[in-house]
Amino acid sequence: MPHTTQADEATLRRDLAAAYRLAARFGWDDTLYTHFSARLPGGRKGQQRFLLNPFGLMFKEVRASDLIVVNLEGKVVQGDAAMNPAGFTIHSAVHTARDDAHCVIHTHTVPGMAVAACEQGLLQLNQISAEFHQSVGVHPYEGVAFNLEERSRIQAALADNMALILRHHGLLSVGPTVADAFCIMYYLNKACEIQLAAAQLASIAGPVTRIPPALSAHVRKQFRGVEHERQLVWAAWLRDLDRSEPDYRL
């Protein structure tokens, strides 16, 4: 995953607020739960600060100015709102381990959680899933993420992958920009949707076929060559939000 120079705080606030609005539009929200985070520029190792949604706002309500700033320990250092204590445990683990993980997105969608409950995880069933061939880690379920000691195990499971399946919990994606992390989650969730649909269809139409590993590896390499197109997709989504929900920028 290419390293991208970090955006300024105003741009990060705009992009992260947009990510929340788009997630609500796509049905990824879970009332007040799950979080997206973005690392702010500056700060020495161990002293970085992060933008996070305040606990209490639904995704469709989040504006750029609503985002709070937290430190690596998950304490609010800027903003009047509170945060969900369990919400930043997973995020802090990823941000600490990966210098390129400027944005971390975590979801509890139905297709994502369904695949997270499957022993074999994400299957190679379609072109979209091939993008994630050998690029998704798996972390065993340990209960609600209150235990900070779990962070080292999350880091090991994610390794240098672009995404992580949290068993019996949900999905996680990382990226050097909000656009990258969001696009990765969009297509990972889409791959899970297709897998769920294929499993339902198999009950009446018979077994589904899988893409051979060598072909999946080839397709994954092809996708690596067009990762810059995520920025084009993101710009299109922002234009759509500007037309329909321009208050996200406030």
Summary of the structure (lengths in Angstrom):
residues: 250
radius of gyration: 17.6
end to end distance: 31.0
largest distance: 56.8
contacts: 802
relative contact order: 0.16
helix: 47%
strand: 14%
